[in-house]
Structures are given as structure tokens and as C-alpha cells.
Amino acid sequence: MNIKIFGVLLSISTIFGVNVIATKTLADVSPSITFRKAIASGGGCIVTDQLLGSDGRSLSLLLDKFNAKEGARQRCILRIDTIIPSGFIVQNVEILYQGSVDVKSLSKGTTLSRSYIFNGGALGGITSARPIVTQFKSSDPLFQEQDDIFVASASCGGQGQLGINLIAQSTSGSSIFVDSADLSAGDVLLRIDLAPCSS
């Protein structure tokens, strides 16, 4: 084979190989989501701080005054505005709750109920809107409950709002805390997975 022809073929294959690698790398990388300031309403909690994760797609919310003791019921409504980057859709949302539970003997325990709503086309729709309830019948110095929310088809990029409705219910002799002021590990951590929009 002629050396010049071999050199041309090698150059073409190298350029093609670089283009394929660059395209694959761009498709595999998910850009950051813009999270606006989280808003708490309903009087049952206060967002004291929010910390963006290093991956740009997760957010930790530190709460205050979200606890229920000795038969009390506390409600916390959270609203988080997001901007999903152009060219991407939401695949699913993971939400982790951390806190503590104290249940005395003869107590019926306590519960943490969660329900979700998405507003705006960029977040899509929730495939199941039924509340998720965890019942605690014994003390747990640190609990972690994770909800995996699967998302129906969405528009490609744009604005959306994630709504979280939380209810902490205690019975006599029990208490529940999802409260970073009383427990350093108490928080709500959410992570949004993205995928490229189909062409």
C-alpha cells in the first residue's frame, strides 16, 4: 500500500474516532440544574439553608421546626423552583429524608407521610401521586427514608416546580424530628437524574 494513501486513511480514521469520542462524552455528561431558593409554607417548618451538591443535580435542604411530639401533628409544604438545562429531560427524582424517632414502650409510634406534585412541563409528571407513609414503632436515633419518583415524559428543558407535602404525626409517648436544628443529620436531600432529549 502506498505510504501517502495509508497516511490519508489514518488521518481520516483518527478524525472520525475523535468525533465519535467527543460526541459520546457530550451525550454522557449531564449539566447542572438551577435550583431557586426553596420556600416553606404551612407554618410547620422553616428552610434554614440549602446546599447545592457537587454534581450540580442534587440539593440538601436543612429544616427547622419540623418535628412532632406527644400526639402532635406537624405539616411542612416545600416548593422548589428549578430550571432544567436545554436539551435534557428529567428521568427520575430521588428524595432522601433523614431524622430521628423516639418511641417509648406502649406508644403506638409515629409516621412520616410524603406526597409530591410537579408543576411546569420541564419536570414532567409523576407516575404515582399516592402518598408514601413510613410508620416507626420503635426508637431510631437516625432514620433514612428514600423515595424514588419515576417521571412521565416531559418537555425538553425549561422551568418547573417540585412540591413536597410532608406530615409528621406522633402519638402519646413518641416523637419524630426531621429538623437540623435539633439533629445535625436531619435534612431533606433531593437528586434529579437527567437524560438527553430524544431527537
Summary of the structure (lengths in Angstrom):
residues: 199
radius of gyration: 22.9
end to end distance: 41.5
largest distance: 89.7
contacts: 614
relative contact order: 0.26
helix: 15%
strand: 53%
